[in-house]
Amino acid sequence: MDTTFTAGDAVRVSGLRYKKLDEILRSGLLKPSAGGGQGRGSPRRFTARDLLALRLAREILRAGIRVRTMVGALRYVQRGHGFPELHELVNVAIWTDGQEVVLFDKTKKNAAPGSSERCVSHLVDLGPAAERVLRRIERIANTEPQSRKNKKDR
């Protein structure tokens, strides 16, 4: 079974404040893939891909772009079939025009999608966000056994 993460982990990994995370989830733009969040007291559980989508949401917000305009790309990162593992995203970018979403390898010439009939498109480098998420997940994994041990000692 894949590792899942709490809302607290999602805040630490994504860099979003809890209030903004809650706003994104309550609005239905993104949903925790590993369950929960149905009513009060139901803990939200996130996958590593959820954490990457949330990290990208943070970067999108910091760039002054509304998350809603990128929701198709974020949902593809979160649940898209054939999406690479996080450690395989070093040279991968995602392009969207708000409707179409394309992944491409940045190391190949002419790998970027052609122009769209739409006048605005966005290109997001997935590598830095994926590396940050992987580092933070590793940090959580390294501290988890110690915190469980401390609870047993009480």
N, C-alpha and C positions, 0 to 999 in steps of 0.2 A: 504494500500500500504506500502511496506517495505521502510525503510529509505535508501536513497542513499547518497553518499559522493562524494566530489569534488576531483580533483587531489591534491589540497593542503592538504585536509584531509588525502588522501592516503599517502602522504609524511610524515605527522606527525605521523600517526598510524604505518606505516610499518617501519619507520626508514631509508628508502631508500632516497638517494638524488634525486632531481627531474630529473636530467640528466639520472641517472640509471633507474628510473621508465619509463621515456620516451623511453630509449633504449630497455627495456624489452617489452614494448607495441608496439613500431614500428617494432620490429623483429617478432612480431606475436606469441611469446611464450605464452603470456597471453593477454587477451582482457578485457576491462571493460564490465561487464555483464549488467550494467544498462543503457548502451547506450553511444553515443557520440564517439568522436575520429575519426569521418569520415571527413577528410579534415581540413583545417585551420579554426580556430575560433569555432569549434564544441567542447563544453566542454565535458570532459570525466566524466562519472558518475559510481561510484563503489558501490557494495554491501558489506555487512560485510564479506561475504565469499571471495570476491575479496581481501579485506584488509588482511584477514588471509593468503591467498595465497601469497600476496606480502610480508608480514612479514616473511613467511617461505622462500621466495626467498632471502630475505636479510640474513637470518641465513645461508642458503645454501652457498651464496657467501662468507660470513665471515668464513665458514669452509673450503674454498678453493675449493669448488665443483662448476662446471659449471652448471648454471641453466638449460641448455638444457638437461643435463642428468637426471634431476628430473621433467621435464615438464609434464610427464604423471601424477605424483602424485600431482603436483600443479594444474593441470587442474581438477583432481578429487576433490580436496579440493574446487575448485572454482565452479564446476558445477555438480559434481557427484550425481546421484540419491541415496537417502537413507543416505546421509551424515548427521551426527548429527548436532544439533544446537551448536553454539560456546560454550555455557555454559555447554554442555554435554561432552566436550573433555578433561576434567581434567585427566583422566586415559587412554586416547586413544593415540595410536601411529599409524603411517603409514609406511608400508614397500613397497619398490619397487626394482625391479631388472632392471628397465628401460623399461619394457614392462608390467609386471603385477603389480597391485597396490592392497594392502590388508590393511584394517583397522583392528585393534585388541585391545582388552581391556588388558592393562598391568597388571591388578590385578589378572588375571587368569593364573594359571600355564599352560605352554605349549600352550599359546595363540599365540605366535609368529609363523609366517609362517615357513614351513620347508625349507630346502636348495633348492636353485634353480639350474638349470643346468648352469646358467650363473655364472661367477666367481665373479662378483661384485654386491652387493646389498646395499641399504641404508635403514636405520631405522631412523625415525624422530618422536620425542616426540611432539605431538600436544598441550599438556596441557599448557606449559609456553607461547607459542606464542598466543594461544587462550585467555588466561588470560590477556596478555598485550593488545591485540586488544580490548577486552571488556572494559578494563579500559580506554583506549584512546577514544573509542567511547562514553563512558559515560562522559568523560571530554568534548568532543565536544558537546554532547547533553546539558550539563549543561551550556556551554558558549554561545550557539547559541541564546537563547532568548534575552540575554543581548546585543549581537551585533546587532540584529535586532532592538531592542529598541533604541539603539544609532543612527542607521541610520534614524529612524523615527523622532528623535529629531532635526536632522540637517536641 
